Amino acid sequence: IDTMGISFAIKSALENSLNDLQLDPEKVEVLLDGGLKAPDKFKNQKTIIKGDEKEIVIALASICAKVIRDRVMIEFSNKYEFNFLCPLFIIKNLISGKYFSL
């Protein structure tokens, strides 16, 4: 992200993810949220603005991605010291009661 930018990182992640799934580009339908675009070899693709509001599969993928992101961030917070203003630090420590409680 720092050297190539967020757009390049998102495009690379999307392409790598689709390639890792080893799907036949001719037989799969790719639904994307927002302004995303799959590689051109995926002919049957559709970008849907506010796709998570219109397509249940996009909404489910969004929820799964957020749950995985939160789990990774909690693991990072166990390995690295976080700033007291970091939302995950606050949530984690509210749950544990270590630094403050409700």
N, C-alpha and C positions, 0 to 999 in steps of 0.2 A: 504494500500500500504506500509506503513512504517513497519508494523510487518510481513506481509505475502509475500510482493513483488508484482510487477506489473502483473506478469503472473497469479498469483492466483486471483488478483482483476479482471482481464479481464475475466478469466474463470468463476468466480462467477457471474459477471455481465451478461455474455452471458447466463449462465444457468438460472439465475433468470428471465431474460427478456423473454426467451422462455417459462418458466413455467408460468409467469404472463399472457402471451397471451392465455394460456389454449388451445393450439393446440393439435390435435391428432397426436402424433409422427409418426404414420403409414401412415397418409394422407397428410403430408406436406413435401415440398422440402425446405431444408435449404441451401442457398448459402452464403458462407463465404469468406471474403477477407483475403489474406495473409496466415498466419500460424494458423488461428483459427480453432477450432474443437468444434462442438456441443456435448452435452452429447450423449453417445452411444445409448440411446433409440430412437434418431432421425436417423433412418437407411438411409433415403434418404437425405444425405447431401453431399455437394461438397465444398471443399476449393479451391479457385481460386487465384493464384498468380496474382497480379495487377488486381483483380476482378473489381475494379471501372473503369478500362479501357475496360473491356471485357463484362460486364453484366450491362445493364442499371439500373436494380433494385438495384444493389450494389452501383452504382454511385448516384442514387437518395437517398438511405439510408445514404450515406456518406454526401451528401449536407444537408439533414435534421438534421443529428447529429451535424454538424458544426454550423448550424443556431441556434439550441437549445443551444449548448455550449456557443456561443457568447452572446445570450440573458441572460443566467444564469450568465455569467461573468460580463455583464453590470449591472445586478441587484446586484451582489456582490460588484461591484465598487461603487454603490450608498450607500451600507451599511458600507463598510470598506474602510479605506484610502489605496490607492495603491501607490506604488513607482512610481516616475516620469519616470522611464525607462520602466515600464510595457507597452507593446504595446496597450492594451485596454485603459489604462489611456490616452495615447497619442492620439489615434483615437477619443475617446469620447470628449476630450478637444479640439481637432482640429475642430470637428463638432460644439461644443458649442462656441468656441472662448474664453473660460474662462481664460486659462493661456497663450495660444499662438495661432497664426493663420498663415495661408499660405500667 
